[in-house]
């Protein structure tokens, strides 16, 4: 009976060790999954941040370009208006009239 009890004790101890190793493996596996998920989430966040910053920079550049184009159109319009005023002033002063 003593040998049987010793054998049962060894089996129980072996099962406990095996159970402890399984538990450690599960804990390690879950830790690895969490680290992988965290790394993936960080990579996605980084990518989305880069996309947003790129889009914002592009939108800013487009707005700046539109403002420059509008300013150029305004200057051109003002220049044309000044030319018309000068021509009108010349006509009104009689200097621009054709003399026969």
C-alpha atoms as an extended CHARMM CRD file, in Angstrom:
* protein
*
       100  EXT
         1         1  UNK       CA              0.0000000000        0.0000000000        0.0000000000  PROA      1               0.0000000000
         2         2  UNK       CA              2.8740000000        2.3560000000        0.7190000000  PROA      2               0.0000000000
         3         3  UNK       CA              4.1920000000        1.9890000000       -2.8340000000  PROA      3               0.0000000000
         4         4  UNK       CA              0.7120000000        2.6150000000       -4.2310000000  PROA      4               0.0000000000
         5         5  UNK       CA              0.2850000000        5.7400000000       -2.1100000000  PROA      5               0.0000000000
         6         6  UNK       CA              3.7340000000        6.9610000000       -3.1690000000  PROA      6               0.0000000000
         7         7  UNK       CA              2.8090000000        6.2760000000       -6.8220000000  PROA      7               0.0000000000
         8         8  UNK       CA             -0.4620000000        8.1890000000       -6.4410000000  PROA      8               0.0000000000
         9         9  UNK       CA              1.3930000000       11.0670000000       -4.8070000000  PROA      9               0.0000000000
        10        10  UNK       CA              3.8870000000       11.1270000000       -7.6890000000  PROA      10              0.0000000000
        11        11  UNK       CA              1.0320000000       11.1060000000      -10.2110000000  PROA      11              0.0000000000
        12        12  UNK       CA             -0.7420000000       13.9150000000       -8.3780000000  PROA      12              0.0000000000
        13        13  UNK       CA              2.4950000000       15.9360000000       -8.1960000000  PROA      13              0.0000000000
        14        14  UNK       CA              3.1120000000       15.2830000000      -11.8950000000  PROA      14              0.0000000000
        15        15  UNK       CA             -0.4320000000       16.3830000000      -12.7730000000  PROA      15              0.0000000000
        16        16  UNK       CA              0.0180000000       19.5330000000      -10.7000000000  PROA      16              0.0000000000
        17        17  UNK       CA              3.2820000000       20.3470000000      -12.4730000000  PROA      17              0.0000000000
        18        18  UNK       CA              1.6690000000       19.6850000000      -15.8370000000  PROA      18              0.0000000000
        19        19  UNK       CA             -1.3100000000       21.8340000000      -14.8930000000  PROA      19              0.0000000000
        20        20  UNK       CA              1.0170000000       24.6130000000      -13.6990000000  PROA      20              0.0000000000
        21        21  UNK       CA              2.9700000000       24.4540000000      -16.9910000000  PROA      21              0.0000000000
        22        22  UNK       CA             -0.2650000000       24.5900000000      -18.9820000000  PROA      22              0.0000000000
        23        23  UNK       CA             -1.3700000000       27.5820000000      -16.9530000000  PROA      23              0.0000000000
        24        24  UNK       CA              1.9990000000       29.3070000000      -17.5270000000  PROA      24              0.0000000000
        25        25  UNK       CA              1.7460000000       28.5710000000      -21.2490000000  PROA      25              0.0000000000
        26        26  UNK       CA             -1.7950000000       29.9820000000      -21.4210000000  PROA      26              0.0000000000
        27        27  UNK       CA             -0.7150000000       33.0880000000      -19.4860000000  PROA      27              0.0000000000
        28        28  UNK       CA              2.2970000000       33.5170000000      -21.8100000000  PROA      28              0.0000000000
        29        29  UNK       CA              0.1180000000       32.9920000000      -24.8930000000  PROA      29              0.0000000000
        30        30  UNK       CA             -2.4250000000       35.5510000000      -23.6840000000  PROA      30              0.0000000000
        31        31  UNK       CA              0.3970000000       38.0010000000      -22.9340000000  PROA      31              0.0000000000
        32        32  UNK       CA              1.7940000000       37.5320000000      -26.4310000000  PROA      32              0.0000000000
        33        33  UNK       CA             -1.6470000000       38.0730000000      -27.9460000000  PROA      33              0.0000000000
        34        34  UNK       CA             -2.1230000000       41.2580000000      -25.9110000000  PROA      34              0.0000000000
        35        35  UNK       CA              1.2910000000       42.6000000000      -26.9600000000  PROA      35              0.0000000000
        36        36  UNK       CA              0.5480000000       41.7800000000      -30.6060000000  PROA      36              0.0000000000
        37        37  UNK       CA             -2.8860000000       43.4450000000      -30.3830000000  PROA      37              0.0000000000
        38        38  UNK       CA             -1.3900000000       46.5020000000      -28.6770000000  PROA      38              0.0000000000
        39        39  UNK       CA              1.3190000000       46.7390000000      -31.3520000000  PROA      39              0.0000000000
        40        40  UNK       CA             -1.2840000000       46.4530000000      -34.1120000000  PROA      40              0.0000000000
        41        41  UNK       CA             -3.4700000000       49.1210000000      -32.4980000000  PROA      41              0.0000000000
        42        42  UNK       CA             -0.4430000000       51.4100000000      -32.1420000000  PROA      42              0.0000000000
        43        43  UNK       CA              0.4770000000       50.8540000000      -35.8140000000  PROA      43              0.0000000000
        44        44  UNK       CA             -3.0910000000       51.5900000000      -36.9290000000  PROA      44              0.0000000000
        45        45  UNK       CA             -3.2260000000       54.7130000000      -34.7680000000  PROA      45              0.0000000000
        46        46  UNK       CA              0.1350000000       55.8680000000      -36.1590000000  PROA      46              0.0000000000
        47        47  UNK       CA             -1.0200000000       55.2450000000      -39.7400000000  PROA      47              0.0000000000
        48        48  UNK       CA             -4.3120000000       57.0740000000      -39.2150000000  PROA      48              0.0000000000
        49        49  UNK       CA             -2.4900000000       59.9820000000      -37.5710000000  PROA      49              0.0000000000
        50        50  UNK       CA             -0.1090000000       60.2270000000      -40.5240000000  PROA      50              0.0000000000
        51        51  UNK       CA             -3.0290000000       60.1250000000      -42.9680000000  PROA      51              0.0000000000
        52        52  UNK       CA             -4.8790000000       62.8570000000      -41.0540000000  PROA      52              0.0000000000
        53        53  UNK       CA             -1.7850000000       65.0670000000      -40.8790000000  PROA      53              0.0000000000
        54        54  UNK       CA             -1.1300000000       64.5280000000      -44.5830000000  PROA      54              0.0000000000
        55        55  UNK       CA             -4.7490000000       65.3520000000      -45.4530000000  PROA      55              0.0000000000
        56        56  UNK       CA             -4.6830000000       68.4750000000      -43.2720000000  PROA      56              0.0000000000
        57        57  UNK       CA             -1.4190000000       69.6210000000      -44.8750000000  PROA      57              0.0000000000
        58        58  UNK       CA             -2.8940000000       69.0490000000      -48.3400000000  PROA      58              0.0000000000
        59        59  UNK       CA             -6.0730000000       70.9500000000      -47.4460000000  PROA      59              0.0000000000
        60        60  UNK       CA             -3.9650000000       73.8100000000      -46.0940000000  PROA      60              0.0000000000
        61        61  UNK       CA             -1.8950000000       73.8870000000      -49.2930000000  PROA      61              0.0000000000
        62        62  UNK       CA             -5.0530000000       73.8910000000      -51.4250000000  PROA      62              0.0000000000
        63        63  UNK       CA             -6.5430000000       76.7700000000      -49.4180000000  PROA      63              0.0000000000
        64        64  UNK       CA             -3.2730000000       78.6690000000      -49.6890000000  PROA      64              0.0000000000
        65        65  UNK       CA             -3.1480000000       78.1050000000      -53.4540000000  PROA      65              0.0000000000
        66        66  UNK       CA             -6.7600000000       79.2480000000      -53.8280000000  PROA      66              0.0000000000
        67        67  UNK       CA             -5.9970000000       82.3850000000      -51.7980000000  PROA      67              0.0000000000
        68        68  UNK       CA             -2.9680000000       83.1360000000      -53.9950000000  PROA      68              0.0000000000
        69        69  UNK       CA             -5.0240000000       82.6360000000      -57.1500000000  PROA      69              0.0000000000
        70        70  UNK       CA             -7.7770000000       84.9040000000      -55.8170000000  PROA      70              0.0000000000
        71        71  UNK       CA             -5.2210000000       87.5600000000      -54.9050000000  PROA      71              0.0000000000
        72        72  UNK       CA             -3.7660000000       87.3510000000      -58.4320000000  PROA      72              0.0000000000
        73        73  UNK       CA             -7.2500000000       87.6890000000      -59.9600000000  PROA      73              0.0000000000
        74        74  UNK       CA             -7.9550000000       90.6680000000      -57.6960000000  PROA      74              0.0000000000
        75        75  UNK       CA             -4.6950000000       92.3590000000      -58.7060000000  PROA      75              0.0000000000
        76        76  UNK       CA             -5.4220000000       91.6910000000      -62.3830000000  PROA      76              0.0000000000
        77        77  UNK       CA             -8.9360000000       93.1170000000      -62.0090000000  PROA      77              0.0000000000
        78        78  UNK       CA             -7.5840000000       96.1990000000      -60.2300000000  PROA      78              0.0000000000
        79        79  UNK       CA             -4.9740000000       96.6600000000      -62.9610000000  PROA      79              0.0000000000
        80        80  UNK       CA             -7.6110000000       96.4240000000      -65.7000000000  PROA      80              0.0000000000
        81        81  UNK       CA             -9.8260000000       98.8880000000      -63.8120000000  PROA      81              0.0000000000
        82        82  UNK       CA             -6.8790000000      101.2890000000      -63.5000000000  PROA      82              0.0000000000
        83        83  UNK       CA             -6.2270000000      101.0310000000      -67.2400000000  PROA      83              0.0000000000
        84        84  UNK       CA             -9.9040000000      101.8090000000      -67.9700000000  PROA      84              0.0000000000
        85        85  UNK       CA             -9.7770000000      104.7950000000      -65.5710000000  PROA      85              0.0000000000
        86        86  UNK       CA             -6.6610000000      106.1350000000      -67.2590000000  PROA      86              0.0000000000
        87        87  UNK       CA             -8.1770000000      105.7220000000      -70.7020000000  PROA      87              0.0000000000
        88        88  UNK       CA            -11.3900000000      107.4410000000      -69.5710000000  PROA      88              0.0000000000
        89        89  UNK       CA             -9.4120000000      110.2650000000      -67.9240000000  PROA      89              0.0000000000
        90        90  UNK       CA             -7.4040000000      110.7460000000      -71.1100000000  PROA      90              0.0000000000
        91        91  UNK       CA            -10.5760000000      110.9030000000      -73.1890000000  PROA      91              0.0000000000
        92        92  UNK       CA            -12.2110000000      113.3170000000      -70.7870000000  PROA      92              0.0000000000
        93        93  UNK       CA             -9.1710000000      115.5790000000      -70.7400000000  PROA      93              0.0000000000
        94        94  UNK       CA             -9.0490000000      115.6000000000      -74.5020000000  PROA      94              0.0000000000
        95        95  UNK       CA             -5.4830000000      114.2990000000      -74.6520000000  PROA      95              0.0000000000
        96        96  UNK       CA             -6.5250000000      110.9840000000      -76.0020000000  PROA      96              0.0000000000
        97        97  UNK       CA             -8.6730000000      112.4040000000      -78.7860000000  PROA      97              0.0000000000
        98        98  UNK       CA             -7.5320000000      112.0510000000      -82.3690000000  PROA      98              0.0000000000
        99        99  UNK       CA             -6.6880000000      115.3520000000      -84.0140000000  PROA      99              0.0000000000
       100       100  UNK       CA             -7.2100000000      115.8830000000      -87.6710000000  PROA      100             0.0000000000
